[in-house]
Amino acid sequence: MPPFLAHTDNSPQTTRTPLLLIHGHPFDRTMWHPQLTAFAADRRIIAPDLRGYGASPVTPGITPLSRFAADLAELLDELGVRTCVLAGLSMGGQIAMECYDRLGAERVRGLVLADTFPTPETPEGRRSRNAMADRLLREGMRGYADEVLEKMVAPYAHPDVKAHVLRMMTATDPEGAAAALRGRAERPDYRPLLTKVTVPALVVVGADDEYTPVSDAEAMHALLPDSALHVIDAAAHMPNLERPEEFNRVLGEFLARVDERP
């Protein structure tokens, strides 16, 4: 059994498709607060802290994306969730792809990929991620968090959003963050998988995202057989927090479409 994953789980009486929200690095489930607030009244939503993040146990060493996906699959089993929509942002989007590969269309009814990309790591990228893992273990999270804050969210983002993102990053355990970085450095190429996805997909990206630019989202959209692409203006890497009203509108329209499918 996997370590218990701390999670938010509401259980309204509804026939609508449950939604599993997968956070990015180095955050926790509170990054989905605007979506929980918007959708939890009439849809079951599961928002876990991934292994090594938030209130979930830390596993030192290396945590591959396949381990995160296995944890989430077992969490769904424990909660009795037979089918769901998977939604992930950044690293969470890559974990969502890994989950789809594991669970398939029998259990995944829709796929939301926000500010993410499917390509494998380059040799330079592997060196960089492993070097950053070493740095986090050596120095902790604060210096890194200060450096990347205005790439995670745009410099013009609301101060409350910046403060929330900074709190999540600095509260993350360096061992958990480092293990995820090392695992992510070894991720596979998800592009062949995306061409075989048989459920509806939504690709979302912030117009000013430097980590996963619009061109990455367009390339991913082109690979998916049945997908919609939405670019959110005045947002960077975390449009769900920077522009929650627009993000929620697009997500809500997509969820309604999934609910209508037989």
N, C-alpha and C positions, 0 to 999 in steps of 0.2 A: 504494500500500500504506500502511496506517496505521503509526504508530510501533510498535515492538515493545512489547507490554504485558507487563510482568513478571507472572508468574502462578505459582500452585501447581497442579500437574496430576499426579494419581496415575493409574495405569492397571492396576487389578486385572482379572483374568480373570473377567468377569461379564456376564450378559445384562441386568442392571438398567439402568434409564434413567440416563444421566449427569445430573449436577446442576451448573448454572452459578450461582455465588453472586456477587451484585453488591453491593458495599459502598456505604454512604452517604457523605455529606459531613460533615466533612472527615476521612475515615478512610482506611483501606487494607485490603488483603486479610486482615491479621491479625485483623480484627474477627470473622472466621469461624472462629477457632481451635477453639472448642468443637464446631462442626459438622464440621470436618475431622477432628477427633479421633474423633468418634462414628461417622461414616459412611464414611470413606475406606478402611476395610479391605475392603469388599465393594461399593463403588460408585465409578465414576469421578467425580471432583469437580474442576471447574475454578474457581479463585478468583483472578481477575486484579486487579491494581492498575489502576484506571481511568486514562486519560490525565490527567496532571497530578497524580497521587496516588502515594504510596509510591515504588516504584522505577521507575515508568514515566516516560517523557519528559514534560516540561511544554510546553504550547502556550499562550503568552500571548494575551491578547485576549478572545475569547469561545468557549466550547465548548458548543454546543447539545446537548440530549439526543439529537438525531438523530445527532450525531457520535459520541457514546459508543456508541450502538446499532450504528452502522456498524462501529466498531472491534471490538465484541464479535462481530458476525456474521462478520467477516473472521478473527478469532481462532478461532472454531469451525471455519471452513473450513480454516484452516491446520492445526488439530489433528485434522481428519478426524472431527469430531463431527457426525453427521447429524441426530440429534434429542436433545433434552434437556428437563429441567425448568428453568425460569428462576425464581430466587428473589432478590428484591431488598428491601432495607430503606431506607426514607426516600427520598432521591434515587435510590437503587438500585432501589426499587420503581417509580419513574416511568420509569427507564431500561428496566426489564423490560417495562413497558407499551409503550414505544416499540419495543423488540425484538420483541414479539409482533406489533405492527403491521407490522413489516418482514419477519419470518420466517413468521408465520402458523402455523396448526395442523399444517402438514406437517412442521415442524421443532420446534415447541414442544409438548410433550406434557402439560405442567402449568405452572401459574403460581402462585407464592407471593409475596404482597404483604404485607410486614410494615411496620407503622408508617409508612404512606405515604398519599397521597391523589391523586385523579385530576383535580382542578379546575385551571383555568388560573390564572395569577397575576393578582391585582387591580392596578389602577394604583398603589395605595399599596404593595403588595408589591413591584412592580417597582422603585419608587423606593428602598425599603428594601434590597433585594438589591444594587442597584447602589451604594448608599451604603456598604454593608458591604464590597463588593468594593474600593471606594476606600480604605476604612479598613484592610483587610488589606494592601493594597499599601503603604500609608503606615506602618503600625505593626507589621506582622507578625502572627503567630498567637497569641501568648501571652495578651494581654489578652482577646481574644475567647474563647479556650479556657477561661480561668479563669471568665469570666462565665457561660458556658453549660454548664459541666460538670455541674452538678446539675439541669439540665433534660434533658441527653442521657441520663444515668442518674439514678435517684432519689437524693435525699440520703441515704437509708438503704442504698444499695448497698454491697457489700463493698469495702473499701479497695483491694484488688488490681484490681477491675474499674474503679474510678475512675482508678487509676494508669495502667492500660492505655489507657483512653479518652483521658486527658490526653496521654499519649505520642503517640498517633496524631495528635491534633489539632495539637500543637505541632511535630511532625515534618513536617507537610504544607507544601509550598511555597506561599507566599502567591499567586504568580502562577497556579498551577494552581487553587487554591481560588477566586480571584477570577474566573477565566475560566468556571468552572463556575457560579458564582453569577449571572453575567451571562447565561449560556445558559439557566439554569433560570428566570430572570425572564421569558423569552420562550416558555416551554413552551406547547404546545397544550392543549386540553380533551380528556382521555382518556375522559370519561364515555361518549360515543357508542361508542367502541371497546369498552369493557368490556361493553356490552350484546350485542356480537357475538362474544364469546369462546366458542369451542366446545369448549374443553378444561377439565378440572377445575381449580378454583382454591382456594387456601387464603388466607384473610385473617387475619392475626395482629396483635395490638396489645397493648401494655402498658396495664394498667388506669389507671396514673398518668401516661400520656404527655400532656404539655402541648402538644407540637408537632402531633401527630396524634391527637386524642382519640378515645375509643371511638366517639363519634357519627360521626366520619369513616369509621371502619372499618365501622360498620353501614350507612352509606349506600353504600359501595363494594360490600359484600356483597350489598345489595339489587339492584345493577345487574348483577352477574355471573349468568349463567344457571345455572351449576353450581358453587356455592362453599360452603365451610364457613367459619365465623367462630369464632375462638378468642381470648378475652381472657385475658391472663396477669396474674394478680394479683401485687402486690408487684414491679412493674416499671414503668419509664418508657419512654423512646424506644428502648432497645436491649435488649429482652427476651432476645435470643439470647445476650447476655453476662450479663445480670443474673439470668436464670432459665434457664440452659442446659438443665437436665434436662427441664423442662416443654416448652421450645421444641423440643428434639430429639425428645421423645416425639410431639408433634403433627406435626412435620415428617416423622418416620419413618412414622407412620400414613398420611400423605398420599402419601408416595413409594411405599409398598406398594400403595396403591390405583391409582396411576398405572401401576406395573409390571404390574398384573393386567389392565389394559385391552388389548384386541387392537391 
